[in-house]
Amino acid sequence: MTTGEAEANTGQDKPARLIGGPGMLLVWLYGVMVVGAVSRSAVQISTDFDRAPLAYSLSAVAGLVYGFITYSLVRGGERARRAAFVCCAAELLGVLTVGTWTLADSSAFPDATVWSDYGMGYLFIPVLLPLSAMYWLRRARSQRTA
């Protein structure tokens, strides 16, 4: 029995890959952001949480969002594509909100978050990455329907 016959017999289709071509670069960049945000927030929360609890908590949330997007991209399929798209939109909203907040009232954040100043401490990757990912995910959807 071939692999195709085995899949046909079980009624399960393999989810469409989202990480072909430039999608692999997105997975790599999100993976780097997961490591950066989670490790930074873990150190800050464990050593200095009382100094800037909001900033450190937001960095931890950013790391979790990055992790979920990475997982969704690797998993593939239409549900994962939609979930990743929604998370990228939420990430972009977070970056724009926190970025604007840090510029308008710097005293609200005694220490920087991953999204402070629109991700300037991370070479603006936090604001560029969700835009790129949303474009890629929309493109992946249109290719599937074509």
Residue pairs with C-beta under 8 A, 6 or more apart in sequence:
1 9
7 13
7 14
15 75
15 76
15 77
15 78
15 80
16 76
16 77
16 78
16 81
16 140
16 144
17 23
17 76
18 72
18 73
18 74
18 76
18 80
18 81
18 84
18 136
18 137
18 140
19 26
19 27
19 73
19 74
19 76
22 136
23 73
23 136
23 140
26 73
26 129
26 132
26 133
26 136
27 70
27 73
27 74
29 125
29 129
30 66
30 69
30 70
30 73
30 129
30 133
31 70
33 62
33 63
33 66
33 114
33 122
33 125
33 126
33 129
34 63
34 66
34 67
34 70
36 63
36 114
36 122
37 59
37 60
37 62
37 63
37 66
37 114
38 60
38 63
38 64
38 67
40 59
40 63
40 114
41 56
41 57
41 59
41 60
41 62
41 63
41 114
42 60
44 52
44 55
44 56
44 59
44 111
45 56
45 57
45 60
48 56
48 111
49 56
51 110
51 111
52 109
52 110
52 111
54 108
54 109
55 109
55 110
55 111
55 112
55 113
55 116
56 111
56 113
58 94
58 98
58 113
58 114
58 115
59 113
59 114
61 94
62 91
62 94
62 113
62 114
62 115
62 126
63 114
65 87
65 90
65 91
65 94
66 91
68 83
68 84
68 87
69 84
69 87
69 88
69 91
69 133
72 80
72 81
72 83
72 84
72 87
73 80
73 84
73 133
78 141
78 144
81 137
81 140
81 141
84 133
84 137
85 133
85 134
85 137
85 138
88 130
88 133
88 134
88 137
89 130
89 134
91 126
91 129
91 130
92 127
92 130
92 131
92 134
94 115
95 115
95 118
95 119
95 126
95 127
95 130
96 118
96 127
98 113
98 115
98 116
99 115
99 116
99 117
99 118
99 119
99 127
101 108
101 109
102 108
102 109
102 112
102 113
102 116
102 117
103 117
109 116
112 121
114 121
114 122
114 126
115 126
118 124
118 126
118 127
119 125
119 126
119 127
119 128
